[in-house]
Amino acid sequence: MRNHTELNEFILLGIPQTEGLETVLLVIFSFIYPLTLLGNLLILLAIVSSSTLHTPMYFFLGLLSIMDMLFPSVLCPKMLVCFSGQSRAISYKGCAVQLFFYHFLGSTEGCLYSVMAYDRFVAICHPLRYKLIMRPGVCVGLVVAAWLVGCLQATVLTSFTFQLPYCGPNRVDHFFCDIPAVLPLACADSSSVQGVASTSIGFLALMLWLSICASYTCIGIAILRIHSAEGRQKAFSTCSAHLIAILCAFGPTIIVYLHCTPNPLLDATVQLLNNTVSPMLNSLIYSLRNKEVKSSLKRICHNVVFTVLQ
């Protein structure tokens, strides 16, 4: 791959049209990034430490918390370095690695949302068979499949992007290496690669969105058939947080990769929200809207305080 390029590094120009705001952005994201890590780590600890949360639903939620710690970690450290006024350079291999893990983790998380929707479908529509259908082997298999799909997607996108020669300008008009920002720097026609990337991302997003819609359509029908208002409220409460997280995840993907006219500022803003703010909001959504997680978190805090005071 390196035999086709003369570039050794790229220069990340940062968020378009934000010159002079680097200090403000540094302060904001220096707060958001650690808070994201802390919030998702607490949810993971709450799930691991409570035996009542050792169920498929919380197994998938724990994995989502791990993804929400890893996903922003692909971008935020380098972004904060750039905001601090230090080197904006990223090596050629580093750029390829960043692009790979961005799409690997993003695609895997999208698959995980689909798996979580299927889990809720089985729990609400087939409650008597839930433990049989969502047995440990099936849960592990679904997660492995999600990781394999993410790995395949990222491998295809990265290999197609970096098979092109990059021999001219190396200034990436973005805050990280992503396909729409890197392809314009290629020394050859990149339209076919852009078409492959849009098709691949669009197809995966469409398949995951349809599977989620199918699961929640069945869930909605099942909830409407519940006679008691309390039962309907309980069923809806288990799904509402997941639905909010799905909208936060899939909306930016559609805006960035599938719209026709490139808009660097819009793309950067949407990706910032998706990559840094959404993982933080997920931890708040699931902790504030889930009684079991809140109870476990309170127990952890109580134990920590009790240990410190001893």
Buried (B, 14 or more C-beta within 10 A) or exposed (E): EEEEBEBEBBBBBBBBEBEEEBEEBBEBBBEBBEBBBEBBBBBBBBBEEBEEBEBBBBBBBBBBBBBBBBBBBBBBEBBBBBBEEEEBBBEBEBBBBBBBBBBBBBBBBBBBBBBBBBBBBBBBBBEEEBEEBBEEEBBEEBBEEBBEBBBBBBEBBBEBBBEBBBBEEBEBBBBBBBBBBBBEBBBEEBEEBBEBBBEBBBEBBEBBBEBBEBBBEBBBEBBEEBEEEEEBEEBBEBBEBBBBBBEBBBBBBBBBBEEEEEEBEBBBBBBBBBBBBBBBBBBBBBBEBBEBBBBBBEEBEEEEEEEEEE
